[in-house]
Amino acid sequence: MALPGCDSTDSSTAKAPSHSGKLVVVATTGMVADMVRQIGGEQVHVEQLMRDGVDPHLYRPNTDDVKAIRAADVVFYNGFKLEGRMSDLLSLKPIGKKKHIALADAIPKESALGDPEHETADPHIWMDVTLWSAATQLIERELKERIPSQSEVFTERASQLRDRLGKLDALGKRWIETIPTHQRILITSHDAFRYFGRRYGLQVEGIQGVSTSSEAGLRRIRELVDMLVEKKIPSVFVESSVPPKSVHSIMEGAAEKKTTVSIGGELYSDAMGPIGSDAETYEGMMKHNFRIITKALGGEPTE
Ligand SMILES: [Zn+2]
């Protein structure tokens, strides 16, 4: 016999948007989720679809993700087709008051690398802290619209976040500038660091392209090995969300030419670190990257 109130299927669907009265937000990557948590605080329930180590280019939404997206009040995602296999789902026009919001929409067209008109822009916008900081406006505005009574709180948190990001950006610049000029070359598994290179003054060479869905070609590997040997670059980098195979091919290629190249460390490119690590937030992740890159290329990351 069904107890009264236990048959919650219908009522829970009807009430789906409210999670004990909180605004329910779905965020795709950790970086997007972190920004919503920083600004939304306890007023918002955030469901993060992609965990640490997950590659967003290849991520396929499961049935729980689809349900979460349907039940959410707002969905925030990166955009510029970062979430390649979710693009159809995310670009669906939601019904009623629900919205799907791409943070890439906050980036001025002239600041995007690639071609935003044709959606072939480079999606790794969080790698330039100033661009990511600009995206806070979209979340701040949406949360204020949804929960007007908390407007001041959201304004306060968003402006504090932008202050911290401003300091982080300056710190990154300072550290990278300590790397000897001829060694400011960053070789990584895939091309996630082009915004980073532009902002912080490094030549960036990805072994794979802007998406991880294509394999690195032999010719590209040979080209990079020659560059390493010629310019005496001390380190190459692996990424937490991409298998290290192609980086190892580079190191082997260099060894054949009697050049020792070390792994400078693991960078967080398309996903943040696990809970409890130094990269569990966006700010932590970027500071980790600044530190590892600076050290491995011969600079001094002092506070
Ligand atoms: Zn990527």
Boltz pocket constraint, residues with backbone or C-beta under 6 A from the ligand:
constraints:
  - pocket:
      binder: B
      contacts: [[A, 57], [A, 124], [A, 190], [A, 191], [A, 192], [A, 210], [A, 211], [A, 212], [A, 269], [A, 270]]
      max_distance: 6.0
